[in-house]
Amino acid sequence: MKTEQQTRIELIDVALKKAGWNVDDPGHVVQEYDILVDPLQVAEARTPYGGHQFSDYVLLGRDRKPLAVVEAKKTSKDAALGREQAKQYCYNICKDKGGELPFCFYTNGLETYFWDLGNYPPRKIVGFPTLDDLERFLYIRQHKKSLTDELINTDIAGRDYQIRAIRAVLEGIERIRTALEREHCPKVNIRFNTMFTLEFPRPTYLKTDKKPGAAIKKTTPQVTRLLEVLQGEMTRGEIMKKLSLKDRMHFSKEYLTRAIDGGYIEMTIPDKPNSRFQRYRLTDKGRRVIEGDEG
């Protein structure tokens, strides 16, 4: 059983370094970040450090301002125990330092959760985002404009029932767009004219110059082997290990690409094929092959 300090050194520090965060550079990552607070509003037990809170880690942006808070728990504890504490640190940093509300992470070294406070609920992730990732998330948050804020041209549709109908449509589209963003799906283009359309970009790996009907009719032995070892959602490395393969180029050409092009497996993040969070899973077609209904 690891202590919290051991968990931080052996697991969390390592995970942060893998994402490019230099935990030894206080200009990049500040450990035991000091937050000034009103002693009467601190939910934690009173200590000689009244008026201060100390966040386990604060990740800094290129402007050296707090970008994210990481709350650590030892491995024997549920990571969710740090959720409220991390949330409190984020809001108190924003109140103390001003600026943007930091992103929120809480982890026990084995499970890590990401929380964009005020926008999306917490979700479990594998590994930490990079500095570029977090700054991109912040840019999206800062420049996001809700469709429900759009003004309706009352010269065209000025009656109450027309306005209510348009508002209902805009709210529905906004819910769709929010759900897609939460799942990191490709950006949806919304066009308005006499009617409106939603355009869903086709993932680049599905684009092909082949004529209809030219798709793979039968799986190759390599693809069949891949489908047989693929369980749930797996990384490229996990699949290669199951197949006892070491040559990444051979695996990509003869196994992975053929399985994707044939529609037997799919990416979990199709709009970011090279994401380090990328995983692969069976499609309905792939499952039918395993069950012997197609091949």
C-alpha positions as CSV (number, residue, x, y, z in Angstrom):
1,M,0.0,0.0,0.0
2,K,1.5,3.3,-1.1
3,T,1.4,6.5,1.0
4,E,0.2,9.7,-0.7
5,Q,3.8,10.9,-1.1
6,Q,4.8,7.6,-2.7
7,T,1.8,7.8,-5.0
8,R,2.8,11.2,-6.1
9,I,6.4,10.4,-6.8
10,E,5.9,6.9,-8.3
11,L,2.7,7.4,-10.2
12,I,1.4,10.9,-10.6
13,D,4.7,12.6,-11.2
14,V,5.5,10.0,-13.9
15,A,2.1,10.5,-15.5
16,L,2.6,14.2,-15.7
17,K,6.1,13.8,-17.1
18,K,4.7,11.6,-19.9
19,A,2.4,14.4,-20.9
20,G,5.3,16.8,-21.0
21,W,4.9,18.5,-17.6
22,N,8.2,19.2,-15.9
23,V,7.3,18.6,-12.2
24,D,10.8,19.8,-11.2
25,D,10.3,23.2,-12.8
26,P,8.2,25.6,-10.6
27,G,7.7,27.7,-13.8
28,H,5.8,24.8,-15.3
29,V,4.3,22.9,-12.3
30,V,4.0,24.2,-8.8
31,Q,3.7,21.7,-6.0
32,E,2.0,22.6,-2.7
33,Y,0.6,25.8,-4.4
34,D,-0.3,28.4,-1.7
35,I,-3.8,29.7,-2.0
36,L,-5.0,32.6,0.2
37,V,-8.5,32.2,1.5
38,D,-10.9,33.5,4.1
39,P,-10.2,31.3,7.1
40,L,-13.9,31.3,8.0
41,Q,-14.8,29.8,4.6
42,V,-12.3,27.0,4.5
43,A,-14.1,23.6,4.7
44,E,-10.9,21.8,5.9
45,A,-10.0,21.4,9.5
46,R,-8.4,24.4,11.1
47,T,-4.6,24.4,11.1
48,P,-1.8,26.7,12.0
49,Y,-1.9,27.7,8.4
50,G,-5.4,29.3,8.7
51,G,-6.1,31.5,5.7
52,H,-4.1,29.2,3.4
53,Q,-4.8,26.2,1.3
54,F,-2.2,24.1,-0.4
55,S,-3.0,22.4,-3.7
56,D,-0.9,19.3,-4.5
57,Y,-0.1,20.5,-8.0
58,V,-1.0,23.5,-10.1
59,L,-0.1,23.3,-13.8
60,L,0.8,26.7,-15.3
61,G,0.2,28.0,-18.8
62,R,2.7,29.7,-20.9
63,D,1.7,33.0,-19.3
64,R,2.6,31.4,-15.9
65,K,-1.0,31.7,-14.7
66,P,-2.8,28.7,-13.1
67,L,-4.2,26.5,-15.9
68,A,-5.2,23.4,-13.9
69,V,-5.3,21.9,-10.4
70,V,-4.4,18.3,-9.6
71,E,-5.6,16.9,-6.3
72,A,-3.8,13.7,-5.2
73,K,-5.0,10.8,-3.0
74,K,-3.1,7.7,-2.1
75,T,-3.8,4.5,-4.2
76,S,-5.8,2.9,-1.4
77,K,-8.4,5.7,-1.5
78,D,-11.1,6.4,-4.1
79,A,-9.9,9.2,-6.4
80,A,-13.4,10.7,-6.1
81,L,-12.6,11.7,-2.5
82,G,-10.5,14.5,-3.9
83,R,-13.2,15.9,-6.1
84,E,-14.7,18.5,-3.8
85,Q,-11.3,19.6,-2.5
86,A,-10.0,20.1,-6.1
87,K,-13.1,22.0,-7.0
88,Q,-12.7,24.3,-4.0
89,Y,-9.0,24.9,-4.9
90,C,-10.0,25.9,-8.4
91,Y,-12.6,28.5,-7.3
92,N,-10.3,29.8,-4.6
93,I,-7.4,30.2,-7.0
94,C,-9.7,32.1,-9.3
95,K,-10.9,34.3,-6.5
96,D,-7.4,34.9,-5.1
97,K,-5.4,35.4,-8.3
98,G,-8.2,36.4,-10.8
99,G,-8.1,35.2,-14.4
100,E,-9.7,32.1,-15.8
101,L,-11.1,29.3,-13.7
102,P,-8.5,26.5,-13.7
103,F,-9.4,23.0,-15.0
104,C,-9.8,20.4,-12.4
105,F,-8.1,17.0,-12.0
106,Y,-8.3,14.5,-9.1
107,T,-6.4,11.2,-9.0
108,N,-5.2,8.4,-6.8
109,G,-2.4,7.5,-9.4
110,L,-4.5,4.6,-10.7
111,E,-7.6,6.5,-11.8
112,T,-7.7,10.1,-13.0
113,Y,-10.7,12.4,-13.6
114,F,-10.9,15.6,-15.6
115,W,-13.5,18.3,-14.8
116,D,-14.2,21.4,-16.8
117,L,-16.1,23.2,-14.0
118,G,-19.3,24.9,-15.0
119,N,-19.3,23.3,-18.5
120,Y,-19.1,19.5,-18.3
121,P,-19.4,16.9,-15.6
122,P,-16.3,15.0,-14.4
123,R,-15.1,12.2,-16.6
124,K,-12.5,9.5,-16.3
125,I,-9.4,9.9,-18.5
126,V,-6.2,7.9,-19.3
127,G,-3.2,10.1,-18.7
128,F,-3.0,13.9,-18.4
129,P,-3.5,16.3,-21.3
130,T,-0.4,18.2,-22.5
131,L,0.0,22.0,-22.1
132,D,-1.1,22.4,-25.8
133,D,-4.2,20.4,-25.0
134,L,-5.2,22.4,-22.0
135,E,-4.6,25.8,-23.7
136,R,-6.7,24.6,-26.6
137,F,-9.5,23.6,-24.2
138,L,-9.2,27.0,-22.6
139,Y,-9.4,28.8,-26.0
140,I,-12.6,26.8,-26.9
141,R,-14.1,27.7,-23.6
142,Q,-13.3,31.4,-24.0
143,H,-14.6,31.7,-27.5
144,K,-17.6,29.5,-27.2
145,K,-20.8,31.2,-28.1
146,S,-24.2,29.6,-27.5
147,L,-26.7,29.5,-30.3
148,T,-29.3,30.5,-27.8
149,D,-27.6,33.9,-27.6
150,E,-28.3,34.6,-31.3
151,L,-30.8,37.4,-32.0
152,I,-33.8,36.5,-34.1
153,N,-34.8,38.7,-37.0
154,T,-38.3,39.7,-35.9
155,D,-38.8,41.4,-39.3
156,I,-38.9,37.8,-40.7
157,A,-40.3,35.9,-37.7
158,G,-41.8,38.3,-35.2
159,R,-44.8,36.5,-33.8
160,D,-44.6,34.9,-30.4
161,Y,-45.2,31.4,-31.6
162,Q,-42.5,31.8,-34.3
163,I,-39.9,33.1,-31.8
164,R,-40.7,30.2,-29.4
165,A,-40.3,27.7,-32.2
166,I,-37.0,29.1,-33.4
167,R,-35.7,29.2,-29.8
168,A,-36.7,25.6,-29.3
169,V,-34.8,24.6,-32.5
170,L,-31.7,26.6,-31.4
171,E,-31.7,25.0,-28.0
172,G,-32.0,21.6,-29.5
173,I,-29.0,22.2,-31.8
174,E,-27.0,23.6,-28.9
175,R,-27.7,20.4,-26.9
176,I,-26.5,18.3,-29.8
177,R,-23.4,20.4,-30.3
178,T,-22.6,20.3,-26.6
179,A,-22.9,16.5,-26.5
180,L,-20.6,16.1,-29.5
181,E,-18.0,18.5,-28.0
182,R,-18.1,16.6,-24.7
183,E,-17.3,13.4,-26.6
184,H,-14.6,15.2,-28.7
185,C,-16.4,14.5,-32.0
186,P,-15.6,16.4,-35.2
187,K,-16.8,20.0,-35.3
188,V,-20.4,20.3,-36.7
189,N,-21.0,23.0,-39.3
190,I,-24.4,24.7,-39.0
191,R,-25.8,26.5,-42.0
192,F,-28.9,28.7,-42.1
193,N,-30.8,29.7,-45.1
194,T,-34.5,29.2,-45.8
195,M,-33.8,26.1,-43.7
196,F,-30.9,24.9,-41.6
197,T,-28.6,22.0,-42.1
198,L,-26.1,20.2,-39.8
199,E,-23.0,19.0,-41.6
200,F,-21.0,16.2,-39.8
201,P,-17.5,16.0,-41.3
202,R,-16.5,12.5,-42.3
203,P,-13.4,11.3,-40.4
204,T,-10.4,11.5,-42.7
205,Y,-9.6,7.8,-42.3
206,L,-12.9,6.9,-43.9
207,K,-12.3,9.1,-47.0
208,T,-11.6,6.9,-50.0
209,D,-11.4,7.1,-53.8
210,K,-12.7,3.6,-54.2
211,K,-16.0,3.1,-56.0
212,P,-19.0,1.8,-54.2
213,G,-18.8,-2.0,-53.7
214,A,-15.0,-2.0,-53.7
215,A,-14.8,-2.5,-50.0
216,I,-13.0,-5.5,-48.6
217,K,-15.3,-8.5,-49.0
218,K,-13.5,-10.8,-46.6
219,T,-11.1,-10.4,-43.7
220,T,-7.5,-11.2,-44.1
221,P,-5.9,-13.7,-41.6
222,Q,-4.2,-10.7,-39.9
223,V,-7.4,-8.8,-39.5
224,T,-9.2,-11.8,-38.2
225,R,-6.4,-12.3,-35.6
226,L,-6.8,-8.6,-34.6
227,L,-10.5,-8.9,-34.1
228,E,-10.1,-12.0,-32.0
229,V,-7.8,-10.3,-29.5
230,L,-9.6,-6.9,-29.4
231,Q,-11.6,-6.7,-26.2
232,G,-13.4,-3.5,-25.2
233,E,-11.3,-0.5,-26.0
234,M,-7.6,-1.0,-26.4
235,T,-4.5,1.0,-27.3
236,R,-2.3,0.2,-30.3
237,G,0.4,-1.0,-27.9
238,E,-2.0,-3.3,-26.0
239,I,-3.2,-4.9,-29.3
240,M,0.3,-5.4,-30.5
241,K,1.2,-7.1,-27.2
242,K,-1.8,-9.4,-27.5
243,L,-0.6,-10.3,-31.0
244,S,3.0,-10.7,-30.0
245,L,4.1,-8.1,-32.6
246,K,6.9,-5.5,-32.3
247,D,7.1,-4.0,-35.8
248,R,4.7,-1.0,-35.6
249,M,4.8,-0.3,-39.4
250,H,3.9,-3.9,-40.2
251,F,1.2,-3.9,-37.6
252,S,-0.2,-0.6,-38.9
253,K,-0.2,-1.7,-42.6
254,E,-1.3,-5.3,-42.4
255,Y,-3.6,-5.3,-39.4
256,L,-4.8,-1.9,-38.1
257,T,-5.4,0.0,-41.4
258,R,-7.0,-3.0,-43.1
259,A,-9.3,-3.5,-40.1
260,I,-10.3,0.2,-40.1
261,D,-10.8,0.4,-43.9
262,G,-12.9,-2.7,-43.8
263,G,-15.1,-1.2,-41.2
264,Y,-14.3,-3.9,-38.7
265,I,-12.9,-1.7,-36.0
266,E,-13.2,2.0,-35.2
267,M,-11.2,4.7,-33.3
268,T,-12.6,6.1,-30.1
269,I,-11.3,9.6,-31.1
270,P,-11.8,9.5,-34.9
271,D,-11.1,13.2,-35.5
272,K,-7.7,12.9,-33.8
273,P,-6.1,9.7,-35.3
274,N,-2.7,10.4,-33.6
275,S,-4.0,11.3,-30.2
276,R,-2.1,9.6,-27.3
277,F,-5.6,8.9,-25.8
278,Q,-6.5,6.9,-29.0
279,R,-8.1,3.5,-28.6
280,Y,-9.7,1.0,-30.9
281,R,-12.9,-1.1,-30.5
282,L,-15.0,-3.5,-32.6
283,T,-17.8,-2.2,-34.8
284,D,-21.0,-4.2,-35.3
285,K,-19.5,-5.5,-38.5
286,G,-16.4,-6.7,-36.6
287,R,-18.5,-8.4,-33.9
288,R,-20.4,-10.2,-36.6
289,V,-17.2,-11.6,-38.0
290,I,-16.2,-12.9,-34.6
291,E,-19.6,-14.5,-34.2
292,G,-19.2,-16.2,-37.6
293,D,-22.1,-14.3,-39.3
294,E,-19.8,-12.4,-41.7
295,G,-16.3,-12.8,-43.0
